Amino acid sequence: MASLLDMRRRIKSVKNTQQITKAMKMVAAAKLKRAQDRVTAARPFAQKMSEVLGGLSAKVADEFSHPLLDARGDEKYLVVLVTADKGLAGAFNANVIKATQAFLKESTDKTIEMVPVGRKGRDFFRRREMPLPSEYIGLTGAGQVKLSDAVEISEKIIGTFTEDTSIDKVFLVFTEFKTVLSQKPVIEQLLPIPRTAVEEGAETASQAEYIYEQPAAEIFGKLLPKQVQTQIYRAMLESVASEQGSRMTAMDSASKNAGELIDTLTLNMNRIRQAAITKEIIEVVSGAAAA
């Protein structure tokens, strides 16, 4: 049985841990509010840009060609995986890595390379000897995402895709923020940019009539790279918001568990102390009776 001093040390240790988890929860809550605001502001622009460009590219499919639009084969993939740089975020990293593994398992007949954005994804797949032509670490550790980082990543991805014609498709894997308690891993095709199919009776961007002030090639040449930048930036924002929401939930749960453990240890400590007092009383009474 543990001594009274050991129990007091354990209780003090758990209380110190509880203070840390409470502080981490408060920090995550503050970062989550800012990240959630950024995601809310970025989503409409990213979604509308995908809709308009997808519809327009479908409309001019017969008269316009671009490396970021033209379909290729289906043999070699490049996967851009967005994870966190830190742990202690519940199942956040595990869920997006598990979704990536499921995607890789379904594509065992493909040649796959990966560009990890985040230390956790990089470390996981490096140990499994996944080819990593490039990696981006430390971009989301402060709970913020810079547009310049997304531009740098997108330029590298676009350059690799256009120069290496053996790469048929580029996929973006990230965690989409739903609520504080709900985050969903998402796998989207980033390149070639999908051309939106025209549905009969549907009002889409491809059915609208547009007047071009510049040639279509010049317009698409500028907008298509912006589309890739926007999608990567949005994915990083979604990932940061999901990470902070998951961390806040995990730290709240850890604080509650620490409180329950403190109560249990305190109860055990009181029992040990009561047993020691009872033993001393018995010894005193026995000594007095013997005298």
N, C-alpha and C positions, 0 to 999 in steps of 0.2 A: 504493500500500500504506500502511496506517495505521502511524504511528510507534509506538515502544515506549511513549511517554508517553500517547498516545491509547488504546492497549489497556489500560494500567493504569487510566486514568480510567473506561473502559467497565466493566471488571471491578468497580471500586469502586462504580459506580452500580448495577450489577445486584445486588451483594451487599446494598446498602442497600435495594433494592426487595424482595429476598428476606426481609430481616428484617421488613419491613412486612407482607408476605403471611403470614409465619409468625405474627406477632402477631395479625393479623386472624383467622387460622384458630383460634387459641386462644380469642380473645374470642367468636367464633361458636360454638365448641364449648361454652363455658360457658353462653351464652344458649340454645343448643339444648336443653341438659339441662333447664333450667327451663321452656322453652316446651313441650317434649315431655311433661313431667309435667302441665302444665296441660291440654294437649289430651287426654291419657289420662283425666284426671279429668272433663273436660267432656263427652266423647263419650257415655258411657252415659246421662247425664241428658238430653242433647239428643235422642238417638235414641228413648229411651223416651217422652219428652214428645211427640214427633212421632207415635209409634205410638198412644199413648193418645188424644190429641186428635183425630187423624185418624179413629180408629175410632169415637169417641163422636160426632163431628160427622156421620159417615156414618149412624149409628144414628138421630140426631134430625133428619135432613135434612128430613123431612116436617113436623116440628112446630116447628122452630127456625130462625131466620134471623139472620145477622149480617153486617155489611159486609165483615169480613175472611174470611168463608167463601163468600159468595154469588158464584157464577160470573158473569162479565161476557162481553163480546164477545172478539174476538181481532184487534184492529186497532192498539192502541197499547200499547207496552211501556215499562216503566221498568227499567233494568238497573243493579244495584248491583255495581260492579266493585271487588274488593279486590286491591290490588297493594302493592308496597313503596314506601317513601319514598326509598330509596337503591339504588344499583346495586352492581356488583362481587359479584353473586350468581349468576353463571353464566347459565343460560337461564331462571331463575325468572320474571322479569317478561315476557320474550319469549313464553314458553309460554302464560301465562294471557291475555296480550293476543292472541296468535294464536288461542286458543280463542274469545275474545270476537269477533274479526273473523269467524271461521267462523260463529258464531251470527248475527251481523249479516247476513252474506252469505245465509244461509238465510232471513232475515226481511226481505228487501228490500221486500216489499209492506206492511210494517208501519211505523208511525210510532214511532221509538225515541228516548228520552231516557236519559241516563246520570248516575248519581251515583257518582263515583269516590271510593274510600277509599284514599288513597295517591298520592304525587306522580307516580310513573312512569306510571300509568294516566291520571291527569289530564292530564299534559303530552302524552302520545301522542294522545289523542282530542281534546284542545283544538286541536292543530295540524291536525286533520282536520275541524274545525268541527262536532264533535258537540255537540248541545245539552246543557249541563251545568247543570241548575237549582240544584244545590248540590254542594259538594265538601268532603271531610274530609282534611286534610293534617297530617302530623306526629304521628299517633296511635300508630304502631308503630316509630318511629325508634329508641327505646331497647330494642327487643326485648321489650317488655311490652305487654299489652293491659289497659285498665281497663274494668270492667263499666259504669261511668258513661258512657264514650264509646259503647259499644254501645247503651245505653239512649237516649242522645241521638240517635243515628242512627236507631234503630228508631222513636222517637216522630216524627221528621221524615218517615220513609217512610210510617208509618201515617197521619199527618195528611195528607200529599199524596195518598195512595191514597183515603182516605175523602172528602176535599174535592173532589178532581178526579175526577169520575165518568167522564171520558174515558179514564183509564188502566185498561186491561183486566187487565193482568198485571204483576207485579213479579218479576224474576228476580235471583238472587244468583249471582255468578260469583267463585270463589275457588280457591285451590290446596289440595287435600287432602294432608295429610302421610301418607305411607306408611312410608318408611324414609329414612335419611340420603341414600341414593342414588336414591330414587324419590319423586317428587311428581306428583300428577295434577290437572290443571285440572278443575273440576267446575262444572256449571251446574244450579242447582236453582230450582224455582218457589217463591218466597217468599210471594206473595199473588196471588190469594186462597189461603188455606191449603188444600192438597189434602185432600179427604175420602177416606179409605182405603176402597178397594173391598173388599167382603166376598167372600172366596173360599170356595167350598163345601168343607166338611170341614176348614177351617183354624180354628185357635183364635186369634181376634183380639180386640182390645179392644172392637170393636163387638158381639161376641157375648156379652160378659160383662154381667152385670147389676149396675148401680150404684144406690146409694141416695143421692139428692140431699138434703142438709140445707138448701141454699138453692135457689131457682129456677134452672133451667138457664141462663136468660138472664144472671143475675148471675154464675154460675160461669164461663161462657164469656166474659163481658165482661171478666173479670179474667185468665183464663188465655190467651186468644188473643193479646193484646198481649205477654204473657210469652213465648209461643212465638216470636214474631218477634224479640224481644230475644235469646232463647237461640240462635236460629239465626244471627243476625248475630254474636253474641259468639263462638260456636263457629267461624264462618268466619274471623274475625279471628285467633283462636288457631291455627287450622290454617295460615293464611297466614304467620304469624310463625314457626312451627316449620318450615314448608317453606322460608322465606327463609333462616333460619339454617343449615339443613341444606345447602341449595344453596350458600350462601356458604362454608361450611366446606369443602365438596368443591372448589369453585372455587379457593379460596386454597391448598388442599393441592396441587392440580394446578399452580397458578402457582408455588408454591415449588419443586416438582420440576423444572418447566421452567426456572426461574431457575438451579437447580443444574446442569442440563445445559448451559445457555448459559455459565455460569461455566467449566465444564470445557473447552468448545470455545474460549472466548476465552483461557483460560490456555494451552492448547496452541498457539494461534496466536501468543500473546505469546512463548512459549518459542522458537518457530520464528524469529520476527523477531529476538529477542535472539541466537540462535545464528548467524543469518545475519550480523548486525552483527559478532559476535566473529570469525567466519570471515573476513569482509572485512578487518578490522583486522589479522589475522594475515597474510593474503596481502599487504597493503600493507607490513607490516614486513619480511617475507621478500623481497619484491621490492626494497625499498629497500636491504636488506643485500646482495643479489646485485648490484645496480647499483654499489654502492660497491666 
